[in-house]
Amino acid sequence: MPNNRPVHEVRFGAVRAAVWANETKTGVMHNVTVSRLYKDGDQWKDSSNFGRDDLLPLAKALDHAHTWICQQREGEGS
């Protein structure tokens, strides 16, 4: 059964970057999805739309996700 959870997650406020691991013939490849959490009444939802105030936290989350992926790749070579 495939794992349907991210291997790593970075959050800054309502902005989230999720890192996913995908096995390929040449090894693990990482992909990143981004979302913004918001509350609609009593229910939490997520969106792939970002406003002006989300952009810097989003850039920061992506930077951290990139760093984490690079560290994983460095560990593969050891």
C-alpha positions as CSV (number, residue, x, y, z in Angstrom):
1,M,0.0,0.0,0.0
2,P,1.6,3.3,-1.0
3,N,2.3,5.9,1.6
4,N,-0.1,8.9,1.2
5,R,1.5,11.2,3.6
6,P,4.3,13.7,3.0
7,V,7.8,12.7,4.2
8,H,8.4,16.3,5.4
9,E,6.3,19.4,6.0
10,V,7.2,23.0,6.5
11,R,4.6,25.5,7.8
12,F,4.8,29.3,8.2
13,G,1.5,30.5,9.6
14,A,-1.2,29.3,7.3
15,V,1.2,28.5,4.4
16,R,2.4,24.9,4.1
17,A,4.9,23.2,1.8
18,A,4.6,19.4,1.8
19,V,7.5,17.2,0.5
20,W,6.6,13.9,-1.1
21,A,9.0,11.0,-1.9
22,N,8.4,9.0,-5.1
23,E,10.4,5.8,-5.8
24,T,11.8,5.7,-9.3
25,K,14.1,3.3,-11.1
26,T,17.0,5.8,-10.4
27,G,16.1,6.3,-6.7
28,V,13.9,8.6,-4.7
29,M,12.7,11.8,-6.3
30,H,11.1,14.5,-4.2
31,N,8.2,16.7,-5.2
32,V,6.6,19.6,-3.3
33,T,3.1,20.8,-3.1
34,V,2.1,24.1,-1.5
35,S,-1.2,25.2,0.1
36,R,-2.7,27.8,2.3
37,L,-4.9,26.8,5.2
38,Y,-8.1,28.7,6.1
39,K,-11.2,28.2,8.1
40,D,-14.6,28.2,6.5
41,G,-17.0,28.4,9.5
42,D,-16.0,25.6,11.8
43,Q,-14.2,23.6,9.0
44,W,-10.5,23.8,8.0
45,K,-9.9,23.8,4.3
46,D,-6.9,24.4,2.1
47,S,-6.3,26.4,-1.1
48,S,-3.7,26.6,-3.8
49,N,-4.3,30.4,-4.1
50,F,-2.1,32.9,-2.4
51,G,-2.5,36.5,-1.6
52,R,0.2,39.2,-1.3
53,D,0.7,38.6,2.4
54,D,1.2,34.8,1.8
55,L,4.1,35.2,-0.7
56,L,7.0,35.8,1.6
57,P,6.0,33.0,4.0
58,L,5.5,30.8,0.9
59,A,9.0,31.6,-0.4
60,K,10.4,30.8,3.1
61,A,8.6,27.5,3.2
62,L,9.9,26.6,-0.2
63,D,13.4,27.6,0.7
64,H,13.2,25.3,3.8
65,A,11.7,22.4,1.7
66,H,14.6,22.8,-0.8
67,T,17.2,22.7,1.9
68,W,15.6,19.6,3.4
69,I,15.6,17.8,0.0
70,C,19.2,18.7,-0.6
71,Q,20.2,17.3,2.8
72,Q,18.4,14.1,2.0
73,R,20.3,13.8,-1.3
74,E,23.6,14.5,0.5
75,G,22.8,11.7,2.9
76,E,22.3,9.2,0.0
77,G,25.9,9.7,-1.1
78,S,27.3,8.7,2.3
